[in-house]
């Protein structure tokens, strides 16, 4: 320690006689010190640090904690204490843990007090809180100055106070606050580390008036070396000051001891007698010119040794990072009696925790449950809610809208004699119910947003802007919660359903259409049915042509028979289906009992070919399904009312430049222009459901509108009055619903939102309010029970499987019939001519017989009028196994 006296001097020595500026010059120019301990106050440090930098003399301070003093900006400034700004995140975590949104900052008007303010603002913004008011105490206040500011705080609703002062002013402040009755259970007091007795023992005398205060302070581990030092300190202090009370050694005293120890170690390593002098400037220094001040040769080397030194001090590990000490953790303390009880800890990695454990890695937490329960002001364990209605304040000024229409939501009516307004409507009743559900009373007054003629003074956005201008404290009404409004005000939870919808007029009733009987089936199903009927008739004609005399005649008669058969299957499908079912049952019985017996079944017209019957069975089944579906669809069209809108797509309205309407003064106009890209010149405002009805009835071409855009509650109210004339179409655009508006950061928002939840979940209360104001909706026919589809016709895709089945059966029957015919009529080798025994010639001969047997040549040759002789029919076709008798061919 011998060289320490040669290297440094404390700045506070001789301070009674000289100012700090003069003392620094004296130490540098006259005593030629190479390091300076101090200054004591942050307000003194700026000049001293600047002068030390010019002389290259390290300025080492264990008490100048203001964040405005930065070692990174002043390389010859060394802070062997914690920066005040290091505690702001711990303070913000306490505020976040108890859910406080607004804080009143009380601080002294000094460099120490002002330096922390911007850091507190940033820290609170991170946890969604804000400083609602700044109470500034003069640097050397009289009691009357403090009492005046305390009375000012009582007029405000915020009851969470963060106090940042030195111990001398802070002890007086809390004594006067206690006398003013501000240490009761509705107040929450938080202090920075400057008002902890562990940092400044002066505050110990004010603990009686600080009951329930919560604060933060750096955590200093209680080591054995610290305990031994404090014992020696008390013994030495008692010996030197036997007539004085033993003062506790605060954290600044421990930092001072570690600072001196570090400087002594650095001095031993840096000491060089050859460089223990100052370099003299070439010119003499004038009084206020410090550019020519003497420069220390040892100062830079000594600075390097101080910054690199490490050792275990009284406050823990002494290690300077970027020229300053940095805390490991902060203690959260609570003043109870004459003690500062530790209720938890805060670290940058773990947040709040009841116990300190630096070895574990946990998720950052900031919850009240992560602290031991503190005892708050008023000797209560219940945390203060953080705000109250001001004791000396005014009533809550609530702006309400003046509406020309939709008075079911909010209505203002002036008494013709007294001129006193009365209020009613769903939004008014909802606010009354919410007010009654709050756990505290709110004095309020309605202020109609009207001009001198008692008409609306502007749009809803203008009314909400009055909150920002502090003319209103809240807005109650059918105010829609949308994104761009939330940047200026805070909304409560919605009390109504949300959404922006489009309503359009309904087309005339389609039952008046002359050709409505065609509508049950689509055009492709009609065409497919006709083609399938002709195809099936042709297949039946082909199969029955040789053996059934009803399928003979002139070509014109045969073509007519095919169409007649197709028509008959469509018309008499029901009777045929009964016969087919009966035939199918008989066939099943005989298949089981007499598998080799052929049976004769009459299915309407007399059929002679067994292959015809499956074709007819399947086809009549298809026709039965079609006719039943047609009947059901037509009955639905004729009996069920349909609401077909004139427009269904927003883009059609924009593309065709139709006029659309919206509610006057609402946000909808801005939404249509910015979000849906409507032309502003095509938007028309309306104020009431009657105006909506008139505009939609005229239509866009006749001076009205093609559609109306509005919030769902208003749309439902409009549709309740005009049943079956209009309907909601298209997408529903998401909004927040109707809510109440308050200033940004208002603590009322959370309480009112919880009250809204309680009211809206009370079904009986909500039904009573809705029935009172919207009771007419129940008498209106519910459009949801009607059919809104624009095209209910049945399509071919619904019956594709049936047509495929009947086609497969028909084609299969024809193939079997043709193959059977070729097999039975194939020429034998003995009957064929020698020259015509080739396979191709046999095929041509059999094909010729097929056409002649079926009279197909008669259809192709106009003059051929006779059928093929009966002798040409093979005997196999006239065998006894046939279920009909063959009819002899005779010339027509």
Secondary structure as UniProt FT lines:
FT   HELIX           2..7
FT   STRAND          8..10
FT   TURN            11..17
FT   HELIX           20..25
FT   HELIX           26..30
FT   STRAND          35..37
FT   HELIX           42..55
FT   STRAND          58..61
FT   TURN            67..68
FT   TURN            71..73
FT   TURN            75..76
FT   STRAND          77..82
FT   HELIX           84..87
FT   HELIX           88..97
FT   TURN            98..99
FT   STRAND          102..108
FT   HELIX           111..114
FT   TURN            115..116
FT   HELIX           117..126
FT   TURN            127..128
FT   STRAND          130..137
FT   TURN            139..140
FT   HELIX           143..154
FT   STRAND          160..164
FT   HELIX           167..179
FT   TURN            180..181
FT   TURN            185..186
FT   STRAND          188..191
FT   HELIX           193..195
FT   TURN            197..199
FT   HELIX           201..210
FT   TURN            211..212
FT   STRAND          214..218
FT   HELIX           224..240
FT   TURN            242..243
FT   HELIX           251..270
FT   HELIX           273..275
FT   STRAND          278..279
FT   TURN            287..288
FT   TURN            291..292
FT   STRAND          295..296
FT   HELIX           299..308
FT   STRAND          310..313
FT   TURN            314..315
FT   STRAND          316..319
FT   TURN            322..323
FT   STRAND          324..325
FT   STRAND          330..336
FT   TURN            337..338
FT   STRAND          339..347
FT   TURN            348..350
FT   STRAND          351..353
FT   TURN            358..359
FT   HELIX           368..370
FT   TURN            377..379
FT   STRAND          396..400
FT   TURN            407..409
FT   STRAND          411..414
FT   TURN            416..418
FT   STRAND          421..424
FT   HELIX           426..437
FT   STRAND          444..448
FT   TURN            452..453
FT   HELIX           460..468
FT   TURN            469..470
FT   STRAND          474..480
FT   HELIX           484..487
FT   STRAND          489..491
FT   STRAND          500..506
FT   HELIX           510..512
FT   TURN            514..515
FT   HELIX           516..518
FT   TURN            519..520
FT   HELIX           523..544
FT   TURN            545..547
FT   HELIX           549..551
FT   HELIX           555..571
FT   HELIX           573..593
FT   TURN            595..596
FT   HELIX           610..639
FT   HELIX           650..655
FT   TURN            656..657
FT   STRAND          660..663
FT   TURN            664..665
FT   HELIX           668..674
FT   HELIX           680..682
FT   STRAND          683..686
FT   HELIX           689..698
FT   HELIX           700..702
FT   STRAND          707..711
FT   HELIX           712..721
FT   TURN            723..725
FT   STRAND          726..733
FT   STRAND          738..743
FT   TURN            744..745
FT   HELIX           748..760
FT   HELIX           763..774
FT   HELIX           775..779
FT   HELIX           783..785
FT   HELIX           796..798
FT   HELIX           800..824
FT   TURN            829..831
FT   HELIX           834..836
FT   HELIX           839..853
FT   TURN            854..855
FT   HELIX           856..860
FT   TURN            862..863
FT   HELIX           870..872
FT   HELIX           875..878
FT   TURN            880..881
//
